[in-house]
Amino acid sequence: MAGYQLEKIEIGFNLSFYLLKNLIQLHYPDKDIQELKKLSY
């Protein structure tokens, strides 16, 4: 049961990270996105 809870938390975290990246893409031009991608990897 604990493993299931952990999995749900992980999915929620990944989803919010994905949404955050989409928000950033809306607010910044493509050039800045490339810079952010370089920083995040």
Secondary structure, DSSP 8 states (H G I E B T S, - for coil): -HHHHHHHHHHHHHHHHHHHHHHHHHHS-HHHHHHHHHHH-
